[in-house]
Amino acid sequence: MFKKFFAFLAAMSLMAAFAAVDINKGSEAELQTIKGIGAAKSKLIVEERKKGEFKNWEDCIARVKGFGEASATKLSAEGL
């Protein structure tokens, strides 16, 4: 019984780890689940998003300090 329960928990954890986060909808906490985004970066994203949704990666790169083409590619692969 416990093996099935732990297997279920492990499966749920894996699913959560690979869940995508929408940059235009995710909270600061949700954005921080993406590898490469910490507290400061998630705060910048949310602050810029208050001015309007991001149209695409180019828009995000232009508006969020510290984002570049390389980080956009990495974050995209991580599920953002």
N, CA, C and O atoms as CSV, one atom per row, in Angstrom:
chain,resi,resn,atom,element,x,y,z
A,1,MET,N,N,0.815,-1.198,0.000
A,1,MET,CA,C,0.000,0.000,0.000
A,1,MET,C,C,0.861,1.265,0.000
A,1,MET,O,O,0.625,2.202,-0.763
A,2,PHE,N,N,1.871,1.261,0.885
A,2,PHE,CA,C,2.726,2.439,0.963
A,2,PHE,C,C,3.554,2.623,-0.305
A,2,PHE,O,O,3.827,3.753,-0.709
A,3,LYS,N,N,3.952,1.525,-0.931
A,3,LYS,CA,C,4.727,1.626,-2.168
A,3,LYS,C,C,3.920,2.316,-3.256
A,3,LYS,O,O,4.452,3.143,-3.996
A,4,LYS,N,N,2.642,1.980,-3.357
A,4,LYS,CA,C,1.786,2.608,-4.364
A,4,LYS,C,C,1.609,4.091,-4.058
A,4,LYS,O,O,1.620,4.927,-4.961
A,5,PHE,N,N,1.448,4.405,-2.784
A,5,PHE,CA,C,1.266,5.797,-2.371
A,5,PHE,C,C,2.511,6.613,-2.724
A,5,PHE,O,O,2.406,7.703,-3.286
A,6,PHE,N,N,3.683,6.083,-2.394
A,6,PHE,CA,C,4.924,6.795,-2.689
A,6,PHE,C,C,5.180,6.882,-4.189
A,6,PHE,O,O,5.715,7.881,-4.668
A,7,ALA,N,N,4.811,5.863,-4.919
A,7,ALA,CA,C,4.943,5.899,-6.374
A,7,ALA,C,C,4.045,6.992,-6.956
A,7,ALA,O,O,4.445,7.709,-7.873
A,8,PHE,N,N,2.842,7.112,-6.423
A,8,PHE,CA,C,1.919,8.152,-6.858
A,8,PHE,C,C,2.499,9.535,-6.568
A,8,PHE,O,O,2.466,10.417,-7.426
A,9,LEU,N,N,3.031,9.723,-5.359
A,9,LEU,CA,C,3.633,11.014,-5.004
A,9,LEU,C,C,4.821,11.341,-5.907
A,9,LEU,O,O,4.992,12.487,-6.323
A,10,ALA,N,N,5.631,10.347,-6.205
A,10,ALA,CA,C,6.777,10.560,-7.080
A,10,ALA,C,C,6.323,10.963,-8.479
A,10,ALA,O,O,6.901,11.862,-9.090
A,11,ALA,N,N,5.298,10.305,-8.976
A,11,ALA,CA,C,4.767,10.630,-10.306
A,11,ALA,C,C,4.211,12.051,-10.338
A,11,ALA,O,O,4.421,12.781,-11.307
A,12,MET,N,N,3.514,12.435,-9.298
A,12,MET,CA,C,2.957,13.789,-9.234
A,12,MET,C,C,4.068,14.836,-9.177
A,12,MET,O,O,3.953,15.901,-9.782
A,13,SER,N,N,5.131,14.534,-8.457
A,13,SER,CA,C,6.259,15.462,-8.363
A,13,SER,C,C,6.918,15.649,-9.723
A,13,SER,O,O,7.270,16.766,-10.102
A,14,LEU,N,N,7.081,14.559,-10.449
A,14,LEU,CA,C,7.670,14.656,-11.785
A,14,LEU,C,C,6.797,15.465,-12.719
A,14,LEU,O,O,7.302,16.269,-13.503
A,15,MET,N,N,5.497,15.263,-12.643
A,15,MET,CA,C,4.582,16.028,-13.497
A,15,MET,C,C,4.662,17.506,-13.165
A,15,MET,O,O,4.660,18.343,-14.068
A,16,ALA,N,N,4.732,17.837,-11.892
A,16,ALA,CA,C,4.829,19.241,-11.484
A,16,ALA,C,C,6.147,19.849,-11.937
A,16,ALA,O,O,6.201,21.026,-12.293
A,17,ALA,N,N,7.204,19.056,-11.925
A,17,ALA,CA,C,8.514,19.562,-12.328
A,17,ALA,C,C,8.546,19.919,-13.805
A,17,ALA,O,O,9.281,20.823,-14.203
A,18,PHE,N,N,7.769,19.230,-14.621
A,18,PHE,CA,C,7.776,19.484,-16.057
A,18,PHE,C,C,6.600,20.350,-16.512
A,18,PHE,O,O,6.394,20.533,-17.712
A,19,ALA,N,N,5.842,20.873,-15.576
A,19,ALA,CA,C,4.705,21.712,-15.936
A,19,ALA,C,C,5.211,23.053,-16.452
A,19,ALA,O,O,6.112,23.655,-15.868
A,20,ALA,N,N,4.637,23.503,-17.523
A,20,ALA,CA,C,5.023,24.785,-18.100
A,20,ALA,C,C,4.378,25.926,-17.320
A,20,ALA,O,O,3.288,25.776,-16.768
A,21,VAL,N,N,5.050,27.046,-17.283
A,21,VAL,CA,C,4.532,28.242,-16.627
A,21,VAL,C,C,4.375,29.309,-17.700
A,21,VAL,O,O,5.306,29.582,-18.457
A,22,ASP,N,N,3.198,29.905,-17.758
A,22,ASP,CA,C,2.935,30.973,-18.718
A,22,ASP,C,C,3.507,32.273,-18.155
A,22,ASP,O,O,3.125,32.698,-17.065
A,23,ILE,N,N,4.406,32.895,-18.883
A,23,ILE,CA,C,5.059,34.119,-18.410
A,23,ILE,C,C,4.053,35.251,-18.191
A,23,ILE,O,O,4.305,36.155,-17.395
A,24,ASN,N,N,2.930,35.207,-18.885
A,24,ASN,CA,C,1.913,36.245,-18.749
A,24,ASN,C,C,0.892,35.951,-17.653
A,24,ASN,O,O,0.046,36.795,-17.359
A,25,LYS,N,N,0.959,34.768,-17.045
A,25,LYS,CA,C,-0.036,34.420,-16.029
A,25,LYS,C,C,0.548,33.916,-14.725
A,25,LYS,O,O,-0.120,33.970,-13.693
A,26,GLY,N,N,1.779,33.427,-14.746
A,26,GLY,CA,C,2.387,32.818,-13.563
A,26,GLY,C,C,2.679,33.833,-12.469
A,26,GLY,O,O,3.075,34.967,-12.737
A,27,SER,N,N,2.473,33.399,-11.232
A,27,SER,CA,C,2.810,34.239,-10.083
A,27,SER,C,C,4.320,34.246,-9.895
A,27,SER,O,O,5.038,33.496,-10.555
A,28,GLU,N,N,4.802,35.105,-8.986
A,28,GLU,CA,C,6.235,35.127,-8.709
A,28,GLU,C,C,6.707,33.750,-8.261
A,28,GLU,O,O,7.757,33.280,-8.697
A,29,ALA,N,N,5.937,33.104,-7.394
A,29,ALA,CA,C,6.310,31.778,-6.891
A,29,ALA,C,C,6.335,30.750,-8.015
A,29,ALA,O,O,7.242,29.920,-8.072
A,30,GLU,N,N,5.355,30.795,-8.905
A,30,GLU,CA,C,5.319,29.848,-10.029
A,30,GLU,C,C,6.486,30.085,-10.976
A,30,GLU,O,O,7.085,29.130,-11.470
A,31,LEU,N,N,6.813,31.335,-11.231
A,31,LEU,CA,C,7.931,31.649,-12.115
A,31,LEU,C,C,9.249,31.151,-11.526
A,31,LEU,O,O,10.147,30.744,-12.263
A,32,GLN,N,N,9.363,31.185,-10.204
A,32,GLN,CA,C,10.591,30.737,-9.550
A,32,GLN,C,C,10.789,29.227,-9.628
A,32,GLN,O,O,11.880,28.736,-9.337
A,33,THR,N,N,9.763,28.487,-10.012
A,33,THR,CA,C,9.928,27.044,-10.178
A,33,THR,C,C,10.682,26.711,-11.455
A,33,THR,O,O,11.114,25.574,-11.643
A,34,ILE,N,N,10.844,27.689,-12.331
A,34,ILE,CA,C,11.602,27.500,-13.568
A,34,ILE,C,C,13.088,27.687,-13.261
A,34,ILE,O,O,13.494,28.714,-12.718
A,35,LYS,N,N,13.884,26.694,-13.612
A,35,LYS,CA,C,15.325,26.763,-13.380
A,35,LYS,C,C,15.893,27.967,-14.129
A,35,LYS,O,O,15.716,28.100,-15.340
A,36,GLY,N,N,16.570,28.832,-13.398
A,36,GLY,CA,C,17.159,30.023,-14.002
A,36,GLY,C,C,16.420,31.300,-13.632
A,36,GLY,O,O,16.879,32.396,-13.954
A,37,ILE,N,N,15.280,31.172,-12.956
A,37,ILE,CA,C,14.538,32.355,-12.518
A,37,ILE,C,C,14.477,32.342,-10.997
A,37,ILE,O,O,13.943,31.420,-10.382
A,38,GLY,N,N,15.032,33.379,-10.421
A,38,GLY,CA,C,15.014,33.523,-8.971
A,38,GLY,C,C,14.013,34.579,-8.545
A,38,GLY,O,O,13.185,35.029,-9.337
A,39,ALA,N,N,14.102,34.964,-7.292
A,39,ALA,CA,C,13.162,35.931,-6.725
A,39,ALA,C,C,13.231,37.285,-7.432
A,39,ALA,O,O,12.199,37.877,-7.746
A,40,ALA,N,N,14.434,37.768,-7.679
A,40,ALA,CA,C,14.593,39.090,-8.300
A,40,ALA,C,C,14.045,39.102,-9.728
A,40,ALA,O,O,13.336,40.029,-10.121
A,41,LYS,N,N,14.380,38.067,-10.496
A,41,LYS,CA,C,13.936,38.014,-11.893
A,41,LYS,C,C,12.423,37.850,-11.982
A,41,LYS,O,O,11.782,38.467,-12.833
A,42,SER,N,N,11.844,37.017,-11.105
A,42,SER,CA,C,10.391,36.829,-11.144
A,42,SER,C,C,9.674,38.124,-10.784
A,42,SER,O,O,8.615,38.426,-11.334
A,43,LYS,N,N,10.252,38.890,-9.860
A,43,LYS,CA,C,9.655,40.177,-9.496
A,43,LYS,C,C,9.699,41.144,-10.681
A,43,LYS,O,O,8.726,41.853,-10.940
A,44,LEU,N,N,10.821,41.173,-11.397
A,44,LEU,CA,C,10.928,42.032,-12.586
A,44,LEU,C,C,9.898,41.648,-13.639
A,44,LEU,O,O,9.274,42.512,-14.256
A,45,ILE,N,N,9.727,40.352,-13.838
A,45,ILE,CA,C,8.764,39.873,-14.836
A,45,ILE,C,C,7.368,40.331,-14.474
A,45,ILE,O,O,6.646,40.853,-15.323
A,46,VAL,N,N,6.978,40.142,-13.219
A,46,VAL,CA,C,5.628,40.513,-12.778
A,46,VAL,C,C,5.434,42.025,-12.868
A,46,VAL,O,O,4.366,42.481,-13.277
A,47,GLU,N,N,6.438,42.804,-12.495
A,47,GLU,CA,C,6.330,44.264,-12.578
A,47,GLU,C,C,6.161,44.728,-14.021
A,47,GLU,O,O,5.322,45.584,-14.299
A,48,GLU,N,N,6.939,44.178,-14.935
A,48,GLU,CA,C,6.808,44.546,-16.348
A,48,GLU,C,C,5.470,44.092,-16.921
A,48,GLU,O,O,4.890,44.767,-17.771
A,49,ARG,N,N,4.994,42.965,-16.459
A,49,ARG,CA,C,3.726,42.424,-16.956
A,49,ARG,C,C,2.551,43.320,-16.577
A,49,ARG,O,O,1.532,43.330,-17.268
A,50,LYS,N,N,2.681,44.071,-15.490
A,50,LYS,CA,C,1.615,45.003,-15.079
A,50,LYS,C,C,1.407,46.084,-16.137
A,50,LYS,O,O,0.318,46.646,-16.248
A,51,LYS,N,N,2.444,46.372,-16.909
A,51,LYS,CA,C,2.362,47.379,-17.976
A,51,LYS,C,C,1.683,46.821,-19.216
A,51,LYS,O,O,1.272,47.578,-20.095
A,52,GLY,N,N,1.565,45.514,-19.291
A,52,GLY,CA,C,0.956,44.851,-20.433
A,52,GLY,C,C,1.588,43.487,-20.629
A,52,GLY,O,O,2.746,43.273,-20.269
A,53,GLU,N,N,0.830,42.571,-21.199
A,53,GLU,CA,C,1.342,41.224,-21.430
A,53,GLU,C,C,2.506,41.254,-22.404
A,53,GLU,O,O,2.618,42.151,-23.239
A,54,PHE,N,N,3.366,40.258,-22.282
A,54,PHE,CA,C,4.464,40.103,-23.229
A,54,PHE,C,C,3.901,39.520,-24.517
A,54,PHE,O,O,3.140,38.553,-24.493
A,55,LYS,N,N,4.282,40.115,-25.635
A,55,LYS,CA,C,3.774,39.661,-26.935
A,55,LYS,C,C,4.541,38.450,-27.444
A,55,LYS,O,O,3.969,37.561,-28.075
A,56,ASN,N,N,5.861,38.421,-27.160
A,56,ASN,CA,C,6.726,37.334,-27.618
A,56,ASN,C,C,8.046,37.438,-26.856
A,56,ASN,O,O,8.209,38.299,-25.992
A,57,TRP,N,N,8.981,36.554,-27.187
A,57,TRP,CA,C,10.265,36.581,-26.487
A,57,TRP,C,C,11.016,37.880,-26.738
A,57,TRP,O,O,11.666,38.392,-25.826
A,58,GLU,N,N,10.948,38.418,-27.926
A,58,GLU,CA,C,11.647,39.671,-28.226
A,58,GLU,C,C,11.141,40.797,-27.333
A,58,GLU,O,O,11.923,41.614,-26.846
A,59,ASP,N,N,9.830,40.835,-27.124
A,59,ASP,CA,C,9.232,41.833,-26.251
A,59,ASP,C,C,9.721,41.645,-24.821
A,59,ASP,O,O,10.046,42.614,-24.135
A,60,CYS,N,N,9.772,40.411,-24.381
A,60,CYS,CA,C,10.241,40.100,-23.030
A,60,CYS,C,C,11.703,40.498,-22.863
A,60,CYS,O,O,12.074,41.092,-21.850
A,61,ILE,N,N,12.528,40.177,-23.846
A,61,ILE,CA,C,13.951,40.513,-23.791
A,61,ILE,C,C,14.150,42.022,-23.718
A,61,ILE,O,O,15.028,42.504,-23.003
A,62,ALA,N,N,13.339,42.759,-24.453
A,62,ALA,CA,C,13.454,44.216,-24.466
A,62,ALA,C,C,13.011,44.840,-23.148
A,62,ALA,O,O,13.538,45.878,-22.748
A,63,ARG,N,N,12.055,44.225,-22.472
A,63,ARG,CA,C,11.470,44.836,-21.277
A,63,ARG,C,C,12.033,44.346,-19.952
A,63,ARG,O,O,11.984,45.081,-18.965
A,64,VAL,N,N,12.564,43.134,-19.897
A,64,VAL,CA,C,13.067,42.585,-18.636
A,64,VAL,C,C,14.591,42.620,-18.647
A,64,VAL,O,O,15.237,41.927,-19.432
A,65,LYS,N,N,15.150,43.436,-17.766
A,65,LYS,CA,C,16.595,43.597,-17.672
A,65,LYS,C,C,17.243,42.251,-17.334
A,65,LYS,O,O,16.825,41.556,-16.408
A,66,GLY,N,N,18.260,41.909,-18.101
A,66,GLY,CA,C,18.988,40.677,-17.841
A,66,GLY,C,C,18.596,39.516,-18.732
A,66,GLY,O,O,19.278,38.491,-18.747
A,67,PHE,N,N,17.511,39.657,-19.473
A,67,PHE,CA,C,17.126,38.611,-20.422
A,67,PHE,C,C,17.801,38.887,-21.752
A,67,PHE,O,O,17.857,40.028,-22.211
A,68,GLY,N,N,18.312,37.829,-22.365
A,68,GLY,CA,C,18.904,37.913,-23.687
A,68,GLY,C,C,18.457,36.707,-24.495
A,68,GLY,O,O,17.668,35.888,-24.024
A,69,GLU,N,N,18.963,36.607,-25.703
A,69,GLU,CA,C,18.590,35.486,-26.574
A,69,GLU,C,C,18.949,34.146,-25.940
A,69,GLU,O,O,18.164,33.199,-25.996
A,70,ALA,N,N,20.131,34.066,-25.340
A,70,ALA,CA,C,20.580,32.799,-24.742
A,70,ALA,C,C,19.684,32.398,-23.569
A,70,ALA,O,O,19.283,31.240,-23.458
A,71,SER,N,N,19.376,33.351,-22.703
A,71,SER,CA,C,18.524,33.020,-21.556
A,71,SER,C,C,17.106,32.697,-22.015
A,71,SER,O,O,16.446,31.852,-21.411
A,72,ALA,N,N,16.631,33.341,-23.055
A,72,ALA,CA,C,15.297,33.051,-23.581
A,72,ALA,C,C,15.221,31.608,-24.095
A,72,ALA,O,O,14.233,30.907,-23.876
A,73,THR,N,N,16.265,31.191,-24.770
A,73,THR,CA,C,16.315,29.811,-25.275
A,73,THR,C,C,16.335,28.817,-24.130
A,73,THR,O,O,15.615,27.819,-24.160
A,74,LYS,N,N,17.160,29.081,-23.114
A,74,LYS,CA,C,17.260,28.200,-21.946
A,74,LYS,C,C,15.937,28.131,-21.197
A,74,LYS,O,O,15.470,27.044,-20.856
A,75,LEU,N,N,15.328,29.293,-20.939
A,75,LEU,CA,C,14.079,29.345,-20.180
A,75,LEU,C,C,12.942,28.696,-20.946
A,75,LEU,O,O,12.055,28.088,-20.347
A,76,SER,N,N,12.960,28.817,-22.235
A,76,SER,CA,C,11.952,28.178,-23.069
A,76,SER,C,C,12.067,26.664,-22.924
A,76,SER,O,O,11.058,25.968,-22.808
A,77,ALA,N,N,13.287,26.160,-22.931
A,77,ALA,CA,C,13.506,24.722,-22.769
A,77,ALA,C,C,13.117,24.242,-21.378
A,77,ALA,O,O,12.742,23.082,-21.207
A,78,GLU,N,N,13.203,25.119,-20.383
A,78,GLU,CA,C,12.857,24.777,-19.003
A,78,GLU,C,C,11.348,24.802,-18.762
A,78,GLU,O,O,10.878,24.335,-17.724
A,79,GLY,N,N,10.594,25.341,-19.706
A,79,GLY,CA,C,9.142,25.321,-19.568
A,79,GLY,C,C,8.473,26.662,-19.433
A,79,GLY,O,O,7.284,26.729,-19.120
A,80,LEU,N,N,9.198,27.724,-19.658
A,80,LEU,CA,C,8.592,29.058,-19.548
A,80,LEU,C,C,7.977,29.443,-20.875
A,80,LEU,O,O,7.413,30.530,-21.002
